[in-house]
Amino acid sequence: SAVKDDDEGFGDVHTGCLLDAGQMLAEAQELAGPRLDRDHADEHAMEVLLDRLKYTLDQFQEQPHMLDPVLDRLLGDCLARFKLGPDIPDTLLAGNAHCMHLVLKTRGYKSSARRMPHEASDLVLILDLLDRRSGKLTDHMLCCLLLWLSTVVLIPFDLARFDAAAESVGKAPEATVAGRIDSLAREFACRGGMQQEAACFLLARFYTRPGASLAEFAAWSIERLDSWPLESYADTYKHCGLLRSLGLLCKLGRREDLLPHAGPLLSCALRHCQRLARHTEGLLNKLRAKLIQRLGAIFLRQRLAAWRYKRGHRSLVANLAPNQPSAAAATDKDEEEQEELEDDFEVAPEVETVLDHLLGALSNRDSIVRWSAAKGIGRVAGRLPLGLADQVVDALLSKFNRLESYETWHGACLATAELSRRGLLLPDRLPAVLASVKESLVYDERSGESNHGSNVRDAACYVLWSFARAYHPAVLQPHVVSIATALVVTSLFDREINVRRAAAAAFQEHVGRQGNFPNGIEIVTNCDYFAVGNRSHAFTRLSLFVAGFGVTYLRPMLAHLVEHKLGHWDPALRELAAEAFGSLVPLDAEHCLGSHLPQLVASAQGLDLCLRHGAVLALAHSLYALGDAGLEASGKIEPSLADGVLNLISVLSNAGYMRGLAGELIRRACCTLVERLCRARPFPVPPEVRSVWQAFLDDCLRHREATVQEAAAEALMPFLDGEPVDVRLVEKYCTEALSASQESHRAGHCSALGQLPSSYYRHQSASGSSAEQAALLDRVLDCLADCSSCSSARTAVDTRTWAYARRAALRALVSACLSFASASASSPAAATDAEDKQLLGVFDRAARCLLAGLTDYTVDQRGDVGSLTREAALCGIADLVCLSGPRIANRVSPGLAEDLFCGLVQQAAEKIDRMRRVAGESLRRTVAALPERLAPAALRQMLAGLPAAEASGGDGDGAAASFNWANPSDAFPALAPLLGSVPNARFRYALLTGLVVSVGGLTESTERAASDALLTVVADCAQSEPGFPLEVLRLHARLLEERARQDRLTVPAMRSLTCLLRDAFISERLLLADEVDAQRLLDNVVTLVKAEVAGCTNWSKLLIAQDTLTAALQFPPPDRALKPLMLHLGHKYPVVRRNAASKLYEAVLLFDSVVPVETVDEVSSLLLETVWEEALEKVRPVRNRLCELLHLPVPTVKAGAAASAS
């Protein structure tokens, strides 16, 4: 199930998809009602309740109107608790306010305020709560009480009547109710916090009451806005609160009351804008723009513009019904009966000022300001006469020019959409507006390493979406094809997912409301909101689907790719665009050959790097597609076009476009061009051109960038395939690979040797003798084997850190073997036993090289670069075994198979997550490809029991898939049991080596999972094999002995030994085991640890050895471990001495047999009280006294050691 079990019930967001609204509404009522009354005194219960209520209400964030059936109940319960008066507990009051605020936040304060009770008796109660608990009120309480007060203040009674009631509860006679409301609202409106919005709303409603002193408030507001500074966040809150209050007042008040004060307020707002122009606070600018637009609306009479475009039908069903009326007749009868106001009325000059400010605000840096200004332009324009409104449209259209910023384009699109939605954009303006909107759909402005324009394109999609709702189908009929193609192209080829989805949504809106888009239903069905979310899928798959509907969509798509996407600033998008262009070209080949491809040849030689790169790639993909379509025979490719393409590499090289950082892109693109042309062969390639291409590819193989080398190597196989075998070329590559003085040169030529076509292994001369075939193959394999080794001695340069070159050599080795195998398999009837032996010998040779690659643990300043070689070897083993076929797999020797399994299982148990993932997948593939007799039965059963969806590395989907090789808690419990179930000694040693490396790793999750798995398997196997713990310790000792002084293995081995010796079960088994075997084994372990750290200057390694020696003290006799620890007490490093004393003191406390009973107190005192960081001259006598107490010989100091210590 997708829903997890959860005690709280709200930990998984998926549950919101499964619970119905009724159940969640009932739960919200329960939480805000009886549960709150019951649990308010319990702090933890209240925290759980509020979290649950927040989660429940959050499910309604996208559709808050669904709360309306229970909104009265929720608000009523919360407000009823406020009416309890002064007796209400503080905890209940705070919890009640928090619950109510959650409801207000979800539904919105405007809708909630309309549902609040407004009884006259509540007025004094609210004021009393605000006054009596002034020091205890939280922001939630203030917000709820002020919003409730904003509803109660609308009661149709004179507020002076309540003054007597206020005096009866102890208020001073001069503190009138109206004055108290005014002072409270002004105070909190000028504060920051969630209560500010409610206070502003209260202030606006208070001054819309009949008889309110609006003039005094306006004068006070002007004086404050002109005098208040703006130097801190507190000042910003003051300005925002006052601007918000004035904006709401202009919205809620009557025009007749506000008109006398509109002029001074507008002048104040404009002065405020000029005085604080340097402040870029987005909210402040938004509120000021909102105030200015509402003041502008006050100067105009409230009217329904008679000249606006009126669409008769708003119903989707009516739109799609047959026999629709024309646009001229589509007018609502109610609107026809309205009185048409004269358009020749005088407009106040302040309106022009307001419009100028709003048009300027469209260029503001903040989106919220631009959005507010766009809505303001729509509101004001709706009250203007036709002539002035037409001038507003002209001003908006003038914003669409390349000299303006991207903010201006975005604001202009938003304003255009607002005019369209309100019917203020007349049909005769559509051609000019559509031209600007189509230009906005491709707007993209690069700025350094980033770009601007995605919000412009998104807003342009919103404009076209608004057209679908605003205009009758007959009005948009002349523009249907233009709009449809623009939206389809944007939904398929835009870089940003939100723009593609916005375009798809706009297209769907047009299909549903207009009903006349070509093939609209089919396109909407396949290219919907979710399908276009994957960019690669939209470019390569959906574009082909849409192109199948003919040139209506195909040619605009091709033109868009050529003009806008092939020269895009993002290289990944250019590559996708080139691939999409190539897939579309065969659908309209004649048009592309005559128009687009010659244009691309010219663009490929131009100055623009991005366009040059995209054009070369597009030529490569399109000519490959044309060649695949067989257009060579029909002669449709003009000779001039073919010559331009063939000479392109020469032209680019001569122009210097192959040099520098930019040259890397062009080189990769040209390699792709060569590879595609050689595969499809749309036209013949002259020998002189082949020579140029050969020199170009050779130069790319020596390039420092691996991506360029890989592109050149991939182009080499189709370039050489079908041509006479060039033995000298192979010899050249081998020589340059072996004698390379730079890692990049060796890597490139090794990659080239791996890309030799299979024809090179079928016949190398006119005679085609097998001896020559074997000689060339041996030469290639010898070269790659030598380059894959860490100890290559054929060059004077130290190649031990050339991990990238070794990775390339191993990959090439596998590729060469597979090419040879495919050459041998091309004629199975002629296969002989000698050929099978030769093929098996090649396989065995390559497998041995890959096994050697698994031992590459090179480390340099970059880290474990050897992991690159090991990863290539792991993948190569699986590919070699799986792709060679059963003909080879069935003849693999048991010894080689054993070596392969040991190498793979060791890598699968090591500490690097990425290596475990690759090794686990390679192990699974190898075991599946080889015969059952070669693989250990336990290994095969373990792999067969893994979930199939996760066998490829842990990236599978589905609830049942849970195994992940990269996850330590999955991998180690699966591998560790093989220590006991596979009896093969070499297999056990290899697996334990990998586990030891993981147990001794630095990552806590890996170390814990590996150690737990190792201890578990030792305990389990000891039940059936009592000597198994000793066997594991012997393997550790063997590892310490064979890999002495190799810190990569010996340090983890000591950590793993410490873990084993400290385990209670293993220590008990050692004490109960055969005394001679156990003593001999422990003596050997201590001796090996002592030898490993003898003369060591790495203090961290010494501390790890101390842990192992301390763990061995519990096994008698303790002298074996005490002697090296005494040496550490006199070590020259203070940290080593201090740690040795600490570990020894812990051992004295834990193990009774370490110190004789009669000397325990003195030994403990010396270990604990001595300052071991002091000079050696002071601590060594203490160490010597400890040796006497423990009956150990006193260490003697060598002359050289004494000199170095001094």
C-alpha positions, 0 to 999 in steps of 0.5 A, spaced: 500 500 500 502 507 498 499 509 505 504 507 511 501 506 518 502 511 522 500 512 530 499 520 529 495 518 522 498 525 519 505 523 517 504 521 510 502 526 505 499 520 501 493 519 506 490 526 503 488 522 497 484 517 500 480 520 505 474 523 503 472 531 504 466 529 509 471 525 513 476 530 514 471 536 515 468 532 521 475 531 524 476 538 523 470 539 527 472 534 532 479 537 533 477 544 534 471 543 538 471 537 544 478 535 543 480 542 544 476 543 550 479 536 553 486 537 552 488 544 552 491 543 559 496 538 557 502 541 553 504 535 549 496 533 547 495 540 545 501 540 540 499 534 537 492 536 536 494 543 533 499 539 528 493 534 526 489 540 525 494 544 521 495 537 517 487 536 516 486 543 514 492 543 509 488 538 505 484 544 503 489 549 501 487 548 493 480 548 494 478 552 501 471 553 499 470 546 501 470 548 508 464 552 507 459 547 510 463 547 517 466 554 517 460 557 521 461 551 526 468 552 526 468 559 527 462 559 532 466 554 537 472 558 537 468 565 538 464 562 543 470 560 547 472 568 547 465 569 550 467 566 556 470 572 559 475 573 564 474 566 567 477 562 560 484 559 562 490 562 558 491 555 555 484 554 552 485 562 550 491 561 546 489 554 543 483 557 541 486 562 538 491 558 534 485 553 532 481 559 529 487 562 526 489 556 522 482 556 519 482 563 517 489 562 514 486 556 510 479 559 508 482 567 508 480 572 512 475 576 507 471 570 506 471 568 514 469 575 516 463 574 513 461 568 517 463 571 523 457 573 528 456 581 529 452 582 535 452 588 538 453 585 545 460 582 542 463 589 541 464 591 549 466 584 550 472 584 544 475 590 547 475 588 554 479 582 552 484 586 548 485 591 554 485 586 560 489 581 557 494 586 553 500 583 556 498 576 555 495 576 548 499 572 542 499 574 535 494 569 534 489 572 539 490 579 536 489 577 529 482 573 531 480 578 535 481 584 531 478 580 525 472 579 529 472 586 531 472 588 524 465 585 523 462 587 529 464 594 528 459 594 522 453 594 526 448 599 524 448 603 531 452 609 534 458 607 537 457 612 543 451 608 545 456 603 548 460 608 552 456 607 558 457 600 558 464 601 557 464 605 564 460 600 567 466 595 566 471 600 569 473 604 563 474 612 564 469 616 561 473 619 556 475 613 553 470 612 548 468 606 544 470 609 538 476 612 540 478 605 543 477 602 536 481 607 533 487 607 537 487 599 537 487 599 530 492 604 528 497 601 533 496 594 531 496 596 523 503 600 524 506 593 527 509 587 524 506 580 525 500 576 522 495 581 526 497 587 521 492 585 516 486 584 520 488 591 524 488 594 517 481 591 515 478 593 521 481 600 520 478 600 513 471 598 515 471 603 521 472 609 517 467 607 512 462 607 518 457 613 517 459 619 521 467 617 521 472 622 521 475 620 514 478 627 513 482 627 520 484 620 518 486 622 511 490 628 514 493 623 519 495 618 514 498 623 509 502 627 515 505 620 517 507 618 510 511 624 509 514 624 515 516 617 517 523 615 516 524 608 512 531 605 515 529 599 519 524 593 518 520 596 524 519 603 519 517 598 513 512 595 517 509 602 519 509 604 512 506 597 509 500 597 514 498 605 513 498 603 505 494 597 506 489 601 510 488 606 505 488 601 500 482 597 503 479 604 505 479 606 498 476 599 496 471 598 501 469 606 502 463 610 498 466 614 492 462 620 494 466 620 501 473 618 498 473 623 492 474 629 496 480 626 499 483 622 493 487 628 490 491 629 497 492 622 498 494 621 491 499 626 491 502 623 498 503 617 495 507 619 489 511 623 494 512 617 497 514 614 491 519 619 489 522 620 497 523 612 498 525 611 490 531 607 493 528 602 497 526 596 493 522 592 498 517 588 494 511 589 499 511 596 500 511 597 492 506 593 491 501 596 496 503 603 494 501 601 487 495 598 489 493 604 493 494 609 487 490 604 482 484 605 487 485 612 488 485 612 480 478 608 480 475 613 485 476 619 480 472 615 475 465 614 475 463 606 476 460 604 470 460 598 465 464 600 459 459 600 453 464 599 448 467 593 451 467 586 447 461 582 450 461 575 449 454 572 449 456 565 452 460 563 457 458 556 458 463 551 455 457 547 453 454 552 449 460 554 446 460 547 443 453 546 441 451 546 434 448 552 430 452 557 435 450 565 434 455 569 430 460 574 435 456 580 433 449 577 436 453 573 442 451 579 447 447 578 453 440 580 453 441 583 460 447 587 458 443 590 452 438 593 457 443 596 461 443 604 460 449 605 456 453 611 458 456 617 454 463 616 452 464 623 451 465 625 459 471 629 462 477 625 465 480 628 471 487 629 469 490 625 475 487 619 472 493 620 467 498 620 472 495 614 475 496 610 469 503 613 468 505 610 474 502 603 473 505 603 466 512 604 470 510 599 475 510 594 470 517 594 469 518 593 477 523 588 479 518 584 483 513 580 480 508 582 485 508 589 484 508 588 476 502 583 477 498 588 482 500 594 476 497 589 471 490 588 475 490 596 476 491 598 469 485 593 467 480 596 473 482 603 471 481 602 463 475 599 464 472 606 466 475 610 461 472 612 454 474 608 448 479 613 446 483 613 452 483 606 453 485 605 446 491 609 448 492 605 454 493 599 449 498 602 445 502 604 451 502 596 452 504 594 445 510 599 446 513 595 451 514 589 447 521 591 444 527 589 445 530 595 448 526 594 454 527 589 460 525 582 461 521 585 467 517 590 462 515 584 458 513 580 463 508 586 466 506 587 459 504 580 458 500 580 465 496 587 463 494 584 456 491 578 459 487 583 464 485 587 459 483 581 455 479 578 461 475 584 462 473 585 455 477 591 454 482 588 448 477 589 442 478 584 436 481 589 431 487 589 436 488 582 436 493 582 430 498 586 433 497 583 440 498 576 437 504 578 434 507 581 440 505 575 444 508 570 439 514 574 440 514 573 448 513 566 447 520 565 445 523 571 449 529 569 452 535 573 455 541 571 457 545 574 463 552 571 464 551 564 466 544 565 467 538 567 463 531 571 464 525 570 460 521 564 463 516 568 467 515 572 460 514 566 456 509 563 462 505 570 462 505 569 454 501 563 455 497 566 460 495 571 455 493 566 450 489 562 455 485 568 457 483 569 449 480 562 450 475 565 455 474 572 452 473 571 445 468 568 441 470 562 436 468 566 430 473 572 432 479 568 433 477 563 427 482 567 423 488 566 428 487 559 430 492 556 426 497 561 429 495 560 436 495 553 435 502 552 432 505 557 437 502 553 443 504 547 440 511 549 439 512 552 446 509 546 449 514 541 446 520 545 445 521 550 451 526 549 456 522 550 462 517 545 465 512 550 467 512 554 461 511 547 457 505 545 462 502 552 461 502 552 454 499 545 454 494 548 459 492 554 454 492 549 448 487 545 452 483 551 454 482 553 447 480 546 444 475 546 450 472 553 449 473 554 442 473 547 439 476 549 432 483 547 433 486 543 428 487 536 431 486 539 438 482 533 441 488 528 439 493 533 441 490 534 448 489 527 449 497 525 448 500 532 449 497 533 456 499 537 462 503 531 465 506 528 458 510 534 457 513 534 463 519 530 461 523 534 456 526 529 453 520 525 451 517 532 449 522 533 444 523 526 441 517 523 442 511 528 442 514 532 437 514 526 432 506 525 434 504 532 433 508 532 426 504 526 424 498 531 423 501 534 417 505 541 415 500 545 419 504 543 425 510 540 422 513 546 418 512 551 424 516 546 429 522 546 424 522 553 423 522 554 431 528 549 432 532 552 427 531 559 429 530 559 436 533 552 439 539 550 435 542 557 437 540 556 445 545 558 450 544 551 454 548 546 450 543 540 453 537 544 449 541 544 443 543 537 443 536 535 444 533 540 439 538 537 434 536 530 435 528 533 434 530 536 428 533 530 425 527 526 427 522 531 423 526 532 417 524 526 413 517 528 414 518 534 410 525 532 406 524 537 400 522 543 404 528 542 409 533 540 403 531 546 400 530 551 406 533 549 412 539 545 411 542 550 406 541 555 412 544 550 417 550 550 413 551 557 413 550 558 420 555 552 422 560 557 419 558 563 423 560 567 428 555 565 434 558 559 438 551 557 440 548 557 433 554 554 430 554 548 435 547 547 434 547 547 426 553 542 426 549 537 430 542 538 426 546 537 420 549 530 423 542 528 425 538 530 419 543 527 414 543 521 418 535 521 418 535 522 410 540 517 409 536 512 413 530 514 409 534 512 402 534 519 399 541 518 396 538 514 390 533 519 389 538 524 388 534 529 392 540 532 396 543 537 392 551 537 390 552 544 393 549 542 400 553 535 400 560 539 398 558 544 404 557 539 409 563 535 407 568 541 407 565 543 413 570 540 418 576 544 414 572 550 414 571 550 421 579 548 422 582 553 418 577 559 421 580 557 428 574 554 431 577 548 434 581 551 439 580 553 446 574 552 450 569 553 445 573 548 440 571 543 445 563 543 443 565 544 436 570 538 436 564 534 439 559 536 434 564 535 428 565 528 431 558 526 431 557 529 424 563 524 422 559 518 425 552 520 423 555 521 416 559 514 416 553 510 418 548 513 414 552 515 408 547 519 404 552 521 399 559 519 397 565 521 401 571 523 397 578 520 399 581 527 400 575 529 405 576 522 408 584 524 409 581 530 413 577 527 417 582 522 419 587 527 421 581 531 425 579 524 429 586 523 430 587 530 433 581 529 437 584 523 440 589 527 443 585 532 446 585 533 454 577 533 454 575 526 455 568 527 452 572 529 446 576 523 446 570 519 447 566 522 441 572 521 436 573 514 438 565 513 437 566 516 430 572 511 429 568 505 428 563 507 422 569 511 419 573 505 418 568 500 417 567 498 410 574 500 408 580 496 407 584 494 413 589 499 415 594 495 419 599 502 419 593 505 423 593 500 428 600 500 429 600 508 430 595 507 435 598 502 439 605 506 439 602 512 441 598 509 446 604 506 449 609 512 448 604 517 451 607 522 455 600 525 457 594 521 460 589 524 455 593 521 449 594 514 452 586 514 454 584 517 447 588 512 443 586 506 447 579 508 446 580 508 439 583 501 439 577 499 442 573 502 437 576 498 431 570 495 427 569 487 427 572 487 420 579 488 422 579 481 426 576 477 420 581 479 414 587 483 415 590 482 408 588 480 401 590 473 403 586 473 410 590 469 413 589 467 420 596 468 422 595 475 420 589 476 424 592 473 430 598 477 430 593 484 429 589 482 435 595 480 439 598 487 438 592 490 440 591 486 446 598 487 448 597 494 448 591 495 452 593 490 457 600 494 458 596 500 458 591 497 463 597 495 468 599 500 474 606 498 472 607 500 465 614 500 464 614 502 456 614 510 458 619 514 462 613 518 465 610 515 472 603 512 470 601 510 476 596 515 477 593 515 470 587 512 472 583 515 467 587 512 462 587 505 465 579 505 465 579 507 458 584 501 456 579 496 460 573 499 456 577 498 450 579 491 451 572 489 453 570 492 446 576 489 442 574 482 445 567 483 443 568 485 436 573 479 435 567 475 438 562 478 433 567 477 427 568 470 429 560 469 430 558 472 423 560 465 420 558 460 425 558 454 420 565 455 418 567 455 426 572 450 428 575 448 434 582 452 433 578 458 432 574 456 439 580 455 442 583 462 440 576 465 442 577 462 449 584 464 449 582 471 448 577 471 453 581 468 458 586 474 457 581 479 457 578 476 464 585 476 467 586 483 465 580 485 468 581 482 475 588 485 475 584 492 474 580 490 481 586 491 485 587 498 483 587 502 489 591 508 487 590 514 491 592 521 489 590 528 491 583 527 487 582 521 492 581 514 490 582 515 483 583 507 482 575 506 483 574 509 476 579 503 474 575 498 478 568 500 476 570 499 469 573 492 470 567 490 474 562 492 468 567 489 463 567 483 467 559 482 466 559 485 459 565 480 457 561 474 460 554 476 458 556 478 451 561 473 449 555 468 448 554 461 451 559 458 446 564 461 450 561 461 457 560 454 457 567 453 456 570 457 462 575 454 466 573 453 474 579 456 476 577 463 472 570 462 474 573 462 481 577 468 480 571 472 477 567 470 483 572 472 488 573 479 485 566 481 484 564 479 491 570 482 494 568 489 491 560 488 492 562 488 500 567 494 500 565 501 503 564 505 497 556 505 495 557 506 488 562 500 487 557 496 491 552 498 486 556 496 480 559 490 483 552 487 485 549 488 478 555 485 475 555 479 480 548 478 478 549 478 471 555 474 471 552 468 475 546 468 471 551 468 464 555 462 467 553 455 467 550 453 474 556 448 476 561 454 476 557 458 481 557 456 488 550 454 490 549 459 496 551 465 492 546 463 486 541 462 491 542 468 495 542 472 488 535 469 486 532 471 492 533 478 491 527 482 488 528 483 481 526 490 480 532 492 485 537 487 482 540 493 477 542 497 483 537 499 487 533 504 483 527 500 481 520 502 483 514 499 486 512 498 493 515 491 493 522 493 491 526 494 497 533 491 496 539 496 494 546 494 493 548 501 495 544 501 501 549 498 507 543 495 511 541 491 505 548 489 502 551 486 508 546 482 511 545 479 504 553 478 503 555 476 510 552 469 510 556 467 504 562 466 509 559 460 512 555 457 507 560 457 501 566 452 503 571 455 498 577 458 502 579 463 497 571 465 496 571 466 504 578 470 504 575 475 498 569 476 502 572 477 508 577 482 505 571 486 503 567 486 509 573 488 513 574 494 509 567 496 510 567 494 518 574 499 518 571 504 514 569 511 516 562 512 515 558 510 521 552 507 517 557 503 513 561 501 519 555 499 523 551 495 518 558 491 516 560 490 523 553 487 525 552 483 519 559 480 521 558 479 528 551 476 526 554 471 521 559 469 526 554 467 532 550 463 527 555 459 524 558 458 530 552 454 532 553 448 527 561 450 526 564 451 533 571 453 530 568 458 525 570 464 530 577 462 530 577 461 522 574 468 522 580 470 526 585 466 522 583 470 516 584 476 519 591 474 521 592 472 514 590 479 512 595 482 516 600 478 514 599 478 507 598 485 506 603 488 512 604 495 511 598 496 507 594 501 511 588 501 506 587 494 509 591 493 515 588 499 519 581 496 517 583 489 519 585 492 526 579 495 527 575 489 525 579 485 530 577 490 535 570 489 534 570 481 534 574 481 540 570 485 544 564 481 542 561 477 548 559 471 544 566 471 540 570 472 547 566 467 550 568 462 544 575 463 544 575 462 552 572 455 551 576 453 545 582 449 545 587 452 549 593 451 544 589 453 538 586 459 541 593 461 545 597 460 538 592 464 534 592 470 539 599 470 540 600 471 532 594 476 532 598 480 537 605 479 534 602 481 527 599 488 530 605 489 534 609 488 527 605 493 523 606 499 528 613 498 529 616 504 527 610 507 525 609 515 525 602 515 524 599 516 531 592 515 528 594 508 526 597 507 533 591 509 537 587 503 533 592 498 534 592 500 542 584 498 541 586 491 538 591 490 544 587 492 549 581 488 547 586 482 547 588 483 554 581 479 557 584 473 554 590 470 559 596 471 559 595 478 558 603 479 558 602 478 550 598 485 549 601 488 556 608 488 553 607 493 546 602 497 551 608 499 555 612 501 549 606 506 547 606 509 554 613 511 553 612 513 546 615 520 543 607 522 541 603 525 547 597 523 544 599 516 544 601 516 551 595 519 554 591 514 550 595 508 552 594 510 559 586 511 558 585 504 555 590 500 560 586 504 565 579 501 562 582 494 562 584 494 569 577 496 571 574 491 566 578 485 566 580 482 573 586 478 570 590 484 567 593 486 574 595 482 580 590 483 585 595 486 590 598 492 585 591 494 582 590 500 587 597 503 585 597 501 578 590 505 577 593 511 581 599 511 576 595 510 570 590 515 572 594 521 576 600 521 571 600 527 566 602 523 560 603 529 556 609 531 560 616 530 557 619 523 556 624 524 562 618 525 567 613 519 564 618 514 563 620 512 570 612 512 571 612 507 565 618 503 568 614 503 575 608 500 572 612 494 568 615 492 575 608 492 578 606 488 572 612 483 572 614 485 565 621 487 563 623 494 563 623 497 556 630 499 554 631 505 550 635 505 543 641 510 542 637 513 536 630 513 539 633 517 545 636 522 540 630 523 536 626 524 542 630 529 545 
